[in-house]
């Protein structure tokens, strides 16, 4: 479940580290918050199975690394865990004793869009990677994402969205609703 501890960054001898736990990777504002708090490396420990999430796995972390100028460690377990009692997942399928195959594929993404090769989908592994944290600052300076972002506008939009009378800013094509005779 979601937590209420904010998006803390831990300053260590190895760099400024944050942890975006499992499902949090699907929310871009989590990644942004860790970046705004100064993270240089964000670890994303997960226990996730295929179908919906596997195609997103290499994209979400890489995008976060690029957009926020930090490294991302994407960590996922491998194997299949069997439970003693079958359960349903709210997906309309009959009761089953497992969540499915945890597809592993752990890897590191860098702020320059590079990635390490992924670990196995089927076997446990250990990945050790060198990270030049100077790359975080170099890419912040090179791209200027923070300088060109429109945080005040985003804050206004989010504040409006939280109100019960929120109306999306949609501009319709005048020909969209025009009746042809």
Sine and cosine of phi, psi and omega as CSV:
sin_phi,cos_phi,sin_psi,cos_psi,sin_omega,cos_omega
0.00,0.00,0.36,-0.93,0.02,-1.00
-0.91,0.41,0.52,-0.86,-0.01,-1.00
-0.98,-0.21,-0.04,-1.00,0.01,-1.00
-0.74,-0.67,0.47,0.88,-0.05,-1.00
-0.99,-0.12,0.13,0.99,-0.01,-1.00
0.98,0.19,-0.53,-0.85,-0.04,-1.00
-0.75,-0.66,0.91,0.41,-0.09,-1.00
-0.93,0.36,0.52,-0.85,0.10,-1.00
-0.87,-0.49,0.74,-0.67,-0.06,-1.00
-0.98,-0.22,0.87,-0.48,0.01,-1.00
-0.99,0.10,0.90,-0.44,-0.04,-1.00
-0.81,-0.59,0.10,-1.00,0.06,-1.00
-0.92,0.38,-0.28,0.96,-0.02,-1.00
-1.00,-0.09,-0.11,0.99,-0.02,-1.00
0.75,-0.66,0.00,-1.00,0.02,-1.00
-1.00,0.00,0.93,-0.38,-0.19,-0.98
-0.91,-0.41,0.62,-0.79,0.08,-1.00
-0.72,-0.70,0.27,-0.96,0.00,-1.00
-0.77,-0.64,0.89,-0.46,0.06,-1.00
-0.96,-0.26,0.99,-0.15,-0.20,-0.98
-0.97,0.25,0.80,-0.60,0.18,-0.98
0.62,0.78,-0.97,-0.26,-0.12,-0.99
-0.89,0.46,-0.33,0.94,0.03,-1.00
-0.85,0.53,-0.35,0.94,-0.03,-1.00
-0.92,0.39,-0.33,0.94,-0.01,-1.00
-0.99,0.16,-0.05,1.00,-0.05,-1.00
-0.91,-0.42,0.97,-0.23,-0.05,-1.00
-0.83,0.56,-0.49,0.87,-0.01,-1.00
-0.94,0.34,-0.42,0.91,0.13,-0.99
-0.89,0.46,-0.75,0.66,0.01,-1.00
-0.86,0.51,-0.70,0.72,0.01,-1.00
-0.86,0.51,-0.72,0.70,-0.04,-1.00
-0.87,0.49,-0.65,0.76,0.04,-1.00
-0.90,0.44,-0.63,0.78,0.04,-1.00
-0.91,0.42,-0.69,0.72,0.02,-1.00
-0.89,0.45,-0.49,0.87,0.04,-1.00
-0.99,0.12,0.06,1.00,0.14,-0.99
1.00,-0.09,0.24,0.97,-0.01,-1.00
-0.87,0.49,0.60,-0.80,0.13,-0.99
-0.94,-0.35,-0.45,0.89,0.06,-1.00
-0.67,-0.74,0.80,-0.60,0.08,-1.00
-0.88,-0.48,0.86,-0.51,0.07,-1.00
-1.00,-0.05,0.64,-0.77,0.01,-1.00
-0.82,-0.57,0.99,0.16,0.05,-1.00
-0.95,0.31,0.73,-0.69,-0.09,-1.00
-0.65,-0.76,0.39,-0.92,0.19,-0.98
-0.74,-0.67,1.00,0.08,-0.16,-0.99
-0.77,-0.64,0.56,-0.83,-0.05,-1.00
-0.95,-0.30,0.18,-0.98,-0.10,-0.99
-0.89,0.45,-0.66,-0.75,-0.08,-1.00
0.82,0.57,-0.99,-0.17,-0.10,-0.99
-0.94,0.33,-0.67,0.74,-0.21,-0.98
-1.00,0.03,-0.42,0.91,-0.10,-0.99
-0.87,0.49,-0.66,0.75,0.03,-1.00
-0.89,0.45,-0.45,0.89,0.00,-1.00
-0.99,0.12,-0.36,0.93,-0.14,-0.99
-0.76,0.65,-0.81,0.58,-0.04,-1.00
-0.97,0.25,-0.31,0.95,-0.09,-1.00
-1.00,0.09,-0.72,0.69,-0.08,-1.00
-0.86,0.51,-0.75,0.66,-0.04,-1.00
-0.92,0.39,-0.67,0.74,-0.01,-1.00
-0.90,0.44,-0.68,0.74,0.04,-1.00
-0.89,0.46,-0.68,0.73,0.02,-1.00
-0.88,0.47,-0.67,0.74,0.00,-1.00
-0.88,0.48,-0.69,0.72,-0.01,-1.00
-0.93,0.37,-0.78,0.62,-0.11,-0.99
-0.91,0.42,-0.49,0.87,-0.10,-0.99
-0.93,-0.37,0.06,1.00,0.06,-1.00
0.82,0.57,0.76,0.65,0.12,-0.99
-0.59,-0.81,0.15,-0.99,0.05,-1.00
-1.00,0.04,0.50,-0.87,0.06,-1.00
-0.79,-0.61,0.77,-0.64,0.13,-0.99
-0.98,-0.22,0.95,-0.32,-0.01,-1.00
-1.00,-0.07,0.90,-0.43,-0.12,-0.99
-0.86,-0.51,0.83,-0.55,0.04,-1.00
-0.69,-0.72,0.60,-0.80,0.01,-1.00
-0.97,0.22,0.18,-0.98,0.03,-1.00
-0.85,-0.52,0.30,-0.95,0.12,-0.99
0.99,-0.14,-0.14,-0.99,0.00,-1.00
-0.74,-0.67,0.80,-0.61,0.02,-1.00
-0.99,-0.15,0.82,-0.57,0.00,-1.00
-0.98,-0.19,0.77,-0.63,0.00,-1.00
-0.98,-0.17,0.49,-0.87,-0.05,-1.00
-0.92,0.38,-0.47,0.88,-0.02,-1.00
-0.87,-0.48,0.78,-0.63,0.06,-1.00
-0.87,0.48,0.47,-0.89,-0.01,-1.00
-0.58,-0.81,0.27,-0.96,0.09,-1.00
-0.96,-0.27,0.39,-0.92,-0.03,-1.00
-0.93,-0.38,0.22,0.98,-0.01,-1.00
0.95,0.30,0.28,0.96,-0.03,-1.00
-0.96,-0.27,0.16,0.99,0.02,-1.00
0.99,0.12,-0.12,0.99,0.01,-1.00
-0.99,0.14,0.36,-0.93,0.01,-1.00
-0.92,0.40,0.30,-0.95,0.03,-1.00
-0.81,0.58,0.58,-0.81,-0.03,-1.00
-0.60,-0.80,0.38,-0.93,-0.08,-1.00
-1.00,-0.06,0.08,1.00,-0.04,-1.00
-0.54,-0.84,0.25,-0.97,0.05,-1.00
-0.99,0.10,-0.36,0.93,-0.12,-0.99
0.84,-0.53,-0.14,-0.99,-0.04,-1.00
-0.99,0.12,0.84,-0.54,0.15,-0.99
-0.98,0.22,0.89,-0.46,-0.25,-0.97
-1.00,0.00,0.21,0.98,0.10,-1.00
0.81,0.59,-0.85,-0.53,0.06,-1.00
0.90,0.45,0.56,0.83,0.03,-1.00
-0.90,0.45,0.55,-0.83,-0.03,-1.00
-0.29,-0.96,0.16,-0.99,0.12,-0.99
-0.91,-0.41,0.64,-0.77,0.11,-0.99
-0.90,-0.44,0.58,-0.82,-0.04,-1.00
-0.91,-0.41,0.36,-0.93,-0.02,-1.00
-0.91,0.41,-0.23,0.97,0.04,-1.00
-1.00,-0.06,0.22,0.98,0.04,-1.00
0.99,0.15,0.03,1.00,0.06,-1.00
-0.99,0.15,0.38,-0.92,0.01,-1.00
-0.65,-0.76,0.50,-0.87,0.16,-0.99
-0.98,0.22,0.32,-0.95,0.18,-0.98
-0.89,0.45,0.51,-0.86,0.00,-1.00
-0.98,0.19,0.48,-0.88,0.16,-0.99
-0.96,0.30,0.07,-1.00,-0.07,-1.00
-0.88,0.47,0.44,-0.90,0.14,-0.99
-0.99,0.13,-0.29,0.96,-0.19,-0.98
-0.85,-0.53,-0.35,0.94,-0.07,-1.00
-0.85,-0.53,0.57,-0.82,0.12,-0.99
-0.87,0.50,0.49,-0.87,0.03,-1.00
-0.41,-0.91,0.16,-0.99,0.04,-1.00
-0.78,-0.63,0.77,-0.64,0.03,-1.00
-0.89,-0.45,0.77,-0.64,0.10,-1.00
-0.87,-0.49,0.75,-0.66,-0.07,-1.00
-0.64,-0.77,0.66,-0.75,0.14,-0.99
-0.99,0.16,0.67,-0.74,0.05,-1.00
-0.74,-0.67,0.86,-0.52,0.07,-1.00
-1.00,0.04,0.98,-0.19,-0.07,-1.00
-0.91,0.41,-0.28,0.96,0.11,-0.99
-0.88,0.47,-0.43,0.90,0.02,-1.00
-0.88,0.48,-0.54,0.84,0.04,-1.00
-0.86,0.51,-0.77,0.63,-0.01,-1.00
-0.92,0.39,-0.68,0.74,-0.02,-1.00
-0.86,0.51,-0.68,0.73,-0.02,-1.00
-0.97,0.26,-0.52,0.85,0.11,-0.99
-0.87,0.49,-0.69,0.73,0.00,-1.00
-0.94,0.35,-0.64,0.77,-0.06,-1.00
-0.93,0.36,-0.74,0.67,-0.08,-1.00
-1.00,0.05,-0.54,0.84,0.01,-1.00
0.92,0.40,0.50,0.87,-0.02,-1.00
-0.84,0.55,-0.67,0.74,-0.02,-1.00
-0.93,0.38,-0.57,0.82,-0.02,-1.00
-0.94,0.35,-0.56,0.83,-0.07,-1.00
-0.99,-0.14,-0.10,1.00,0.04,-1.00
-0.92,0.39,0.35,-0.94,-0.03,-1.00
-0.87,-0.49,0.91,0.41,-0.12,-0.99
-0.86,0.52,-0.61,0.79,0.01,-1.00
-0.89,0.45,-0.66,0.75,0.02,-1.00
-0.91,0.41,-0.68,0.74,0.03,-1.00
-0.89,0.46,-0.68,0.74,-0.01,-1.00
-0.89,0.46,-0.68,0.74,0.04,-1.00
-0.89,0.46,-0.69,0.73,0.00,-1.00
-0.89,0.45,-0.71,0.71,0.02,-1.00
-0.90,0.43,-0.65,0.76,0.03,-1.00
-0.89,0.46,-0.66,0.75,0.04,-1.00
-0.91,0.41,-0.65,0.76,-0.03,-1.00
-0.88,0.48,-0.53,0.85,-0.03,-1.00
-0.97,0.24,-0.19,0.98,0.00,-1.00
-1.00,0.07,0.56,-0.83,-0.04,-1.00
-0.90,0.44,-0.40,0.91,-0.03,-1.00
-0.99,-0.11,0.34,0.94,-0.02,-1.00
-0.85,0.53,0.71,-0.70,0.13,-0.99
-0.80,-0.60,0.82,-0.57,0.00,-1.00
-0.87,0.49,0.53,-0.85,0.05,-1.00
-1.00,0.08,1.00,-0.08,-0.03,-1.00
-0.84,-0.54,0.79,-0.61,0.06,-1.00
-0.94,-0.33,0.89,-0.46,-0.07,-1.00
-1.00,0.01,0.58,-0.82,0.12,-0.99
-0.90,0.43,0.80,-0.59,-0.03,-1.00
-0.86,0.50,-0.41,0.91,0.00,-1.00
-1.00,0.08,-0.15,0.99,-0.05,-1.00
-0.89,0.45,-0.67,0.75,-0.06,-1.00
-0.95,-0.32,0.14,0.99,0.00,-1.00
-0.97,0.23,0.76,-0.65,0.01,-1.00
-0.99,0.11,0.72,-0.69,0.06,-1.00
-1.00,-0.08,0.62,-0.79,-0.05,-1.00
-0.93,-0.38,0.00,0.00,0.00,0.00
